[in-house]
Amino acid sequence: MIDYLSGRLVFKDPTYVIIDVNGIGYHVKISLQTYTEIKDEEQIKLLTFLHIKEDAHTLFGFKQADEKRLFLLLISINGVGPSTGLMILSSLSSAEIEHAILAGDVATIQHVKGIGAKTAQRIIL
């Protein structure tokens, strides 16, 4: 629906940014991976995913396409919602996640806050 946002970085926090796009401030949740890549850019472009629930519309932003792709794969797993997917991306790098999945390393994925053994096993499958 909203594939990306490009505009002026107004505010940056480790969990979200505010991007001014033609006078409209968008609140976008981000991972720590994206936070470290943004640095102090004045103009910014983030790839986005809009999650719509009955009580909220939430934008999630990603600096790199592979991070967004991995996020979309994670949230397609039963028991992994957008907040959990973002927590996984904040705790492990994309390469670490992919390596843990390919190696069947449940323990690494289970170290993420809020991920139990069953969810870690579903992520690997």
HUPERA-V627474 format. One record per pair of residues at least 6 apart in sequence whose ideal C-beta (glycine too) atoms are under 6 Angstrom apart, sorted by sequence separation. I is the first residue (numbers start at 0). J is the second residue. D is the distance in Angstrom with one decimal. If there is no record, write none. Layout:
i | j | d
I | J | D
I | J | D
This chain:
i | j | d
61 | 67 | 4.0
73 | 79 | 5.2
108 | 114 | 5.9
10 | 17 | 4.1
17 | 24 | 5.1
18 | 25 | 4.9
50 | 57 | 4.7
74 | 81 | 5.5
9 | 17 | 4.5
99 | 107 | 4.1
17 | 26 | 5.7
49 | 58 | 5.7
99 | 108 | 5.3
9 | 19 | 4.9
74 | 84 | 4.6
109 | 119 | 4.4
15 | 26 | 6.0
16 | 27 | 5.3
47 | 58 | 5.3
48 | 59 | 4.6
73 | 84 | 4.1
108 | 119 | 4.1
6 | 18 | 4.7
7 | 19 | 4.5
6 | 19 | 5.1
15 | 28 | 5.0
16 | 29 | 5.8
47 | 60 | 5.2
4 | 18 | 5.1
6 | 20 | 3.7
70 | 84 | 5.1
105 | 119 | 4.6
108 | 122 | 5.5
45 | 60 | 3.6
46 | 61 | 4.8
105 | 120 | 6.0
4 | 20 | 5.6
103 | 123 | 5.5
4 | 25 | 5.6
13 | 34 | 5.0
46 | 67 | 4.7
90 | 111 | 4.4
59 | 81 | 5.9
100 | 123 | 5.4
69 | 93 | 5.3
87 | 111 | 5.1
36 | 62 | 4.2
66 | 93 | 5.5
33 | 61 | 5.6
65 | 93 | 5.6
33 | 62 | 4.5
83 | 113 | 5.9
27 | 58 | 4.6
28 | 59 | 5.1
29 | 60 | 5.0
50 | 81 | 4.8
8 | 40 | 5.8
27 | 60 | 3.9
32 | 66 | 5.8
8 | 43 | 4.5
5 | 44 | 4.3
78 | 118 | 5.0
3 | 44 | 6.0
4 | 45 | 5.5
3 | 46 | 5.0
4 | 47 | 5.7
3 | 47 | 5.7
76 | 121 | 5.4
1 | 47 | 5.2
76 | 122 | 5.8
1 | 49 | 5.0
0 | 49 | 4.8
30 | 85 | 5.3
32 | 88 | 5.7
30 | 88 | 3.9
31 | 89 | 4.1
30 | 89 | 4.5
